[in-house]
Amino acid sequence: MHHFHYSQGGLFVEDVSLQSLAEKHGTPLYVYSKGTITSHFTRLDAALSGLDHLICYAVKANSNLAVLATIARLGGGFDIVSGGELYRVIKAGGDPRKCTFAGVGKTREEIAYALDQGIYCINAESEAELRHINQIAGELGKKAPVAVRVNPNVDAKTHAKITTGKSENKFGVDFENILDVYARAAAECQHLELRGLQMHIGSQLTSVEPFVEAVRKVVPLVQEVKARHGIQFFSIGGGIGINYRQSLDSGPESWWQENENLHPLTIQAYADAVTPLLQPLGLRILCEPGRFMVGNAGALITRVLYEKRGAAKIFKIVDAGMNDLIRPTLYEGWHQIVPLKQPATGEVEKADIVGPICETGDFLAQNRELPPVQAGDYLAVLSAGAYGFTMASNYNTRPMPAEVLVDGAKATVVRERQTLDDVLKGERVE
Ligand SMILES: *Cc1c(COP(=O)(O)O)cnc(C)c1O
């Protein structure tokens, strides 16, 4: 689901021409559709209506304050993985009492900050961390709400770099040890309140089976932990995959009809599969989508700088690089790339779309059939709303791109393009 479509010969997001945004704000430029984010939130919320549930948006997918504020206003909670992300959520008007804190390496400062802010739950990923949280809570005179993340050892059948629920991954506590960990925490950690149990098996899952397998495996454990320790919630994590191939010729509603059916994993299928397994638990169910909420809501706009016709390949050299969008390099991520000017014919040529960074791995697409585009033309790299800007860096001393949020006919710069002085801030010569 998204609000990107061709109209009047050009690509629009909602009611705004992307060409006009590119000309006004320069490139590379991230553009997000508020309507897409809102629609994804409300559709998932409705799909989960058979459960007492809370959507905790995974902030790491896209942490722009305006994105977080959009989700906070819809009543969403947040899944954070650092003190910095909690700081952002609070700045954006999010409620810490709807936040969970994940991650294997939380520091003393981050744990103390989260407890001070009254976070809903800290999801511990090891017994050592539980003891650390207990100690800090004791020092602060608080009781720390905690859950333990279980590693269910199921194969999410996704890319190796985004699989998290196998025993060889660093995440969570082994399934076999969970009950002992809870028992020891209950007996020995008086500053902890055992509030829930959490799992997250991976990202960009495109079938419902791994979710079902993991839930089926973990539900009896949740029942046991509930009986023994009186927990309030079970979090099933995030990981709902999105469709990276889009139809751009129709408006959002018909797009939803067409593409929901094409997608191997629809949220209705997801909800229908997990609801009957989870309902009997009588617990609050947390769901932590990141990519699903924002992935299709964003595009990275870039301009063609040069064309190079080499002996073996055609290269389109563009002004966005792996420092702006690292998914193709890091995860072999496939992004649909389309010209902002609607192609008049079906003519295509095969090219590599590469950035200006001095790395062979700096590409946005390889061997891609693309309508003929020339220097000066703009391209949209679609479905770049998740793990796009948040993974951007200043590599090659390149300023971070600007970000624009579109809401109907209104476009707001929600993060200004960095200046070179911004990039150098804090540095000095001896
Ligand atoms: C990254 C992460 C998520 C979100 O994953 P998506 O695939 O973006 O939905 C949810 N929960 C935890 C613990 C995570 O680390």
The ligand as a MOL file (V3000), in Angstrom:
LIG
                    3D

  0  0  0     0  0            999 V3000
M  V30 BEGIN CTAB
M  V30 COUNTS 15 15 0 0 0
M  V30 BEGIN ATOM
M  V30 1 C 14.0730 -4.5660 14.1320 0
M  V30 2 C 13.0940 -5.0700 15.1360 0
M  V30 3 C 11.7220 -5.0180 14.8640 0
M  V30 4 C 11.1510 -4.5400 13.5550 0
M  V30 5 O 11.4310 -5.3650 12.4920 0
M  V30 6 P 10.7070 -5.1140 11.0600 0
M  V30 7 O 11.1710 -6.2110 10.2260 0
M  V30 8 O 11.1440 -3.7870 10.5830 0
M  V30 9 O 9.2430 -5.1530 11.3250 0
M  V30 10 C 10.8540 -5.4450 15.8560 0
M  V30 11 N 11.3050 -5.8970 17.0490 0
M  V30 12 C 12.6150 -5.9680 17.3440 0
M  V30 13 C 13.0480 -6.4630 18.6500 0
M  V30 14 C 13.5420 -5.5600 16.3990 0
M  V30 15 O 14.8570 -5.6370 16.6760 0
M  V30 END ATOM
M  V30 BEGIN BOND
M  V30 1 1 1 2
M  V30 2 1 2 3
M  V30 3 2 2 14
M  V30 4 1 3 4
M  V30 5 2 3 10
M  V30 6 1 4 5
M  V30 7 1 5 6
M  V30 8 2 6 7
M  V30 9 1 6 8
M  V30 10 1 6 9
M  V30 11 1 10 11
M  V30 12 2 11 12
M  V30 13 1 12 13
M  V30 14 1 12 14
M  V30 15 1 14 15
M  V30 END BOND
M  V30 END CTAB
M  END
